[in-house]
Every structure is written in structure tokens, then in C-alpha cells.
């Protein structure tokens, strides 16, 4: 990182300090600046870069129709559906959300066994339908619980559960898009809803050449619309790059998700945000505030050491970050006081 654009000061013979801003454009008139001091410190020096992201919800996916028919009710975009709630109504029959990792791929009936049976029984128990043992076996007690549930849902009491009646998803979902609105025909095996989880995340399409800036588990800062800043943690870094556009507009990115901590993120979906990612870290180095740098007449930079007197020491600069700069030079060690503009 170059030193251009930082405030640079020069000590005058009378002990005062002249200051101006280096970098492109016309130089400002020098001005007198009162002198203070700062200590040389040792530690990690971190430089950051802000990248664009969008505030959304985690785990986006599609819900597929388990039966065909006209949609007689559909949820509003942004609605939240929890266990036992209705995702969609097809031909007057509700499609119920239940929690689980195994998809509803078959009709479940007395005599069946498997993980999907256990999922069904776990959900029935959580919804208040008991009288059965929660295991991998669909028994007569399971059938009785299903009939009671079907009665409460306004379904035909068959004692069997079909893919058109239940959708298993990992947890509560938020509706992002209704692909089969009321009046449209749902087709078995085709998407009817796009949903996401209820946990707030920031999604970043990170330039592939900046992939090293995102490390899973790293804490970051996220600036929300309106300027509020919240803490976040990198929860996912994609391993496959995606190329979009063509020619000069071609862009190769990797997916990065940042989980947000705390509240205050609002309910906006797809809102633009900026994320401060660590671009460089120099470990266990000596550093001073950037404004301590003095432009040397012969070129380069120096520091004014403040001890029994005042003396100018040339230094070699390294990384910049957090308003500080890495320095090396004779007599530069931890705790040494250097001159800085006061105030």
C-alpha cells in the first residue's frame, strides 16, 4: 500500500511543524501544527478492504410440488412459515411444513420403516399428536396420530401421508418468491416456492482474485443501510468459482456468506451493504500512527524521536492498516516516543 494521500509533516528549525497532504493534485499550503507524541507499539498490523454485499437470509432453496393441481392459496412474499404451517394449498388441500433432512419421496403408511418415518413421528409428537413411539417404524399408533392430524388439517383421514401433503425442510422458512401463485396450476416435480431460512446473513460475490481475504470463522464488520455497523462472522466460503458476463464485463467470483450477530438488521431483503474484510496482516511488527511520518528532504520518510532532546531518524516503512504504519530504523523499538501533530 502506498503512502500517497497521507498527512506528512516536516519539522522546522524553530521546533514548530509544517503539515500538508501528499498525493495527487495540487499541494495545499503548509501550516503550523502543534506537536504531540505517540508511542511505538508492537503487535499485528491489519489492513482492510471494503467489499459490496447484500443483506439477505441463509439457505435459499426451492420447494417442489408433490402433487399436481390448481393452487387455491399461496403465501405472501416475506411470510414466515414454521412447523405445522401451510406452505401452499393445492386443490383445497394444505401442504404442511415439517422439519427434517430427508425429503418426502414416498407415500408413508402402516408397515413402512426408515428415517422419513421417524421424521414424521417426531413432527407429529412436536405438534401435539401422541400415543405412538417415535422410532423408524410406522405402526397402527402412527396411523391413528396421522388420522387425527389429517382431521385437524381438513384432509381426508386416510392414515397415510403423501408427498402432496407434507414437505420436509431443515427448519422455519421465509418465502422469497412465489412461483405458483393462486390460480396457477402446480405441476408435480416443478418448483412452486423459493424459500430461505430465517437467519440473517450477508452474501458477497467476492472477486476470485480476492478469495484469500475471506476466511471461515473470521470476524468482520458490516455497514448496513443508514450507516449502522454490526459485527459478523464469515460462515461460508465457496470452493467453486462462477463466471458471469462476457468480454470486458466478464467477472469471476466465489460465494461468501457472513452470519450476523445480534439484532438491529431490520427485515429488508437484498439490501446493499459493505463488508470490511482483512486484506493483509503483518504479525508482531513495530508501528506508529501514519501522521508521525516525516517527509525527508533527500526522499523517503523519518520519525522524530522524542527523548532527552529531539532527533530525526530515517525509517523504512512497510504495511499500512488501521491508521498505522509498520516502521524499521535505528533506535526504533517498542515504547519509544515519536512526534505527531497534536489535536
N, C-alpha and C positions, 0 to 999 in steps of 0.2 A: 504494500500500500504506500503510495507516495505521500510526501509531507505537504504537497500543494494544498492550499486552501486553509492552512492552519495559521493561528496568530503567531507571529515571530517578533521577538524583541531584541534590541541591542542596548547594551549598557553604555551610557555616556560618561565622559570624563568627570563630570560633576556628581556622579553617583545616581543620577536620575535614569529613567528608562524611556526610550522611544519605542513605539509599537506601530506595526502596520500589518495588513493581511497579505500574505503571499498568494500566488496562484495566477490564473489568467486574468486578463483585463487590466485596466489602469490602476496603478498602485495608489492607495489612499495616502493623504498627507500624514507624516509622522506626528505623534502626540506624546506628551509627557504622561507616564504611567507610574503610580506609586508602587514600591517594591515590597513584596511579602516573601515568605519562604514556604517550602514544602519538602517532605522527606522522600528520599529514595526508598522504595519498598521492593521486597522480593515476593514473588508469587506468580500465579498463572495470569497471563495476559490474553484476554479473549476479544476477538474481533467478531462482529456480527454483520449479517446482511438481511434486509427485509425482503420477503418474497410475498407474492399475492396468493391468497387462498379464498375459499368460500365457506361460510358458516352453514352447516347442514346437519344431518342426522346419520348415525352409523348404520352399517349393514344393510345397504339398499338391495332389494331383490324384487322379483316378480312373483305374483300369485297366479297360479294357473287354474282354469276351470276344471272341476272334477266331474262335471256333467254339462250337457247342452240344454239350452232353453233361453227364454226371454228374461232379461234382467228386470225384476219388478221393484228393486230398491238398490241404491248404491250409496256409499258414504260420501261425505264432502271431503274435498282435498284439505289436508291438515288435521283430519279427525284422528283420534287415538282409539285403537281397539285393543282390549285386553282379553284375558282368558274367559271364555264363555260368551264373548261378544260376537256380533254379527259382522262379517266381512262383506257380505253381499247377499242378496236374495234373488234366487233364480226360480222362475215359475211359481213364486209364492213361498218357496221353502228357503229358510235361512241357511247360510253356510257359516259354520261356527269356527272361531279360532280356538284351538287348543295348543298347549305348549309341548314341544318335543323336537327331537333332532331327526327322527325317522319320518320320511314323508308318508302321507296316506296314499298307499298304492294299491289297496285291495279292499274288498268288502270284508269286514270283520264280523264273525258270527261264532256261535257256540261251537266249541271244539277246536278253534284256532289257537295257535300259540306263537309267541315271538315278542320282540321288543316293542313293536307297534301296539300289541295288546296291552303291555304294561303301561305304555304312554297313555292309552285311552283310559285305563283304570285309574291311573294317577290323576288325570284330569277330572274324571267323574268324582273321585274322592274329594279333590280340591274344590269342586263346585257343589259339594254337599250331598252327593249320592253315595250312600254306603251300602253295607250288607254284603260286601264281597271282600275277598283277599286280593290285595294288589300284588300281582305276580305276572308271569308270562302266559298264563292260561285263561282263555275266555270260557267261563263256566256259566251254568244256569243263573248264578248270582250276578254275574256280569250282565247277562241278558236282561235280568229284572231291573238293574240300575239303568241300563240303556233305555228300556221302555219308559221308565219314569222320566228320564231326561228328555226323550223324544216327545212325551206328552206335554212337558213344560215348554218345549220349543215349538209346539204346534205342528210337529211332524207325525207321520203315520207310525204307529207303535209296532214296528217290525221286530225289534230286538237285535237287529243287525245295523251296522254303521257303514255307510258307503263313502267313497271319496267325494261325492257330491254334497255330503252333509258336514264334513269336518276337514279343516286344513291344519296340519301341524307346523308351527313355526317356533323359533327359539324363545320368543317372549312377546311382550306387548309391542305393537307396531303403530307407526304413524303413516297415514295414507299420503303418498306423494303425488300419485296420478291415478285417475280412474280411466281405465282403458275400455271398459264396457259399461257405459252409463245406462241409466234407466231407459228401458225401451229397446235397447240393442240386444241382439242375440249373442249369448255366451256360447262358445264352442269348446267342447271338451278338449283339453290339452293345449288350449290357447290362453295367453295372459289376459287377465281381467283387471288386475290392480298392480301398481308399483307401490311398494311399501318400504319403510326403513324402520330401524329401531328407534327408541325414544331417547337415546343418549346423544348429547350434543357433541359434534366433532367439527374440526376444520379440515377440509380436503384441499390438498395442494397438488397441482400438476407441476411438479418440480422439473426444471430442465435437467436432462440426463447428465450433463457435464457438471452439475452441482449436487449429484446424488450423495457424495460424501458428507455434505452439510447436514443431512438428516440421519440421525442415529436413534434406533428404537430405545425408548426409555429416557431420552434426553429431555430435560425441562426447557421450555421455551416461553416466550411472551407473545400474546396475541392482542392486536389492537382491533377492537370491534368498531362498527359504525358509530359515529358520535365521539370517538376518541377514547372510550373506556378501554383499559388494559387489563387482561386477565391472564392467569397462569395456565399453561397447558403442558402435556407430555406427548412426545411422539409415540404413537401406539402402533403404527404400521408403516413399513417402508416397502414398496413394491419391488419385486425382483425381476420383473419383465418390463422393458421399455416399450412405449407406444408412440408411433409416429403419426402425426396428423398433418393435413395440409399438403401443399406441393410447391415446388420451386422455391422462391425466396420466402414463402410463408410456411415452409415445412418446419415442423417443430417436433422434437423427440423428448418425451417426458416420462417420469416414473410417478406412480401414485404414492402420496404420503398422507397419512391421517394423523391428526393431533387431537387427543382427548382433552376436554376442558375440565378444569376443576372449579367447584363452587357454582354459585348461581349468578344471575345478572346477565345472561346471554340472550334473553328475550326469546321470541318464538319465530323470528324471521328465518326463512329457509332460502338458501342460495345467496345470502347477503355477502358482499365483498368485504374481506378483512385482510390485514397484513400480519405476517408471522416473522418474528425475529429469530433467525437460525444462526448458529455458531459457524462462522466461515473459517476461522483459524484460531488455534490455541497454542500459545508458547508457554511451556511449563517451567516454573521455577526460574524466572528471569528478573532482572532488575529493571524497574521502570520509574518514570516521573510523569507528572502532568504534561500534556503536549505543550501548554503555554510556557513551560520552563525552557524550551529550546531557544537558543540564541543563534541568529544568523552570523556566521563568521565572515569577516571581510575577505578572507582568502578562499572562501567556499566551505560548504558543509555546515555543521552545527556544533554548538558547545553548550555547556552549562556553567552558571555562576555558582561556585561553591561558597557557601556562607559559613565560615568558622571564626577563627580569630580575626580574619580580615575577609576580603572578597577577592576571589581569583577565578579566572575564566579557564575552563578545561574543555578541550575538544572531545567530542564523543562520537561514537559510531551508533547510528540508530538502526533499530530492527523493526519488529512488528508494531502496529498501532491497534488500539482497541479500548473501548470504554473511556475515551478521553485521555488515555495514557499512551506512552511510547516506550519501547524497550531501548535501553541505552547501555553502552560499554565504554569505559575510558579509565585513564589513570586516576586513582583516588575515588572512583565511583563505587560505593559499596552501600549496603543496606543501612539506613538511618542517617546518612549524610544529608545535610540541609542544602537545598538549592534555591536560588532566587526565582520567584514567579511574580507576575503582575498581581497586586493586591486588589481585593474587591471583586 
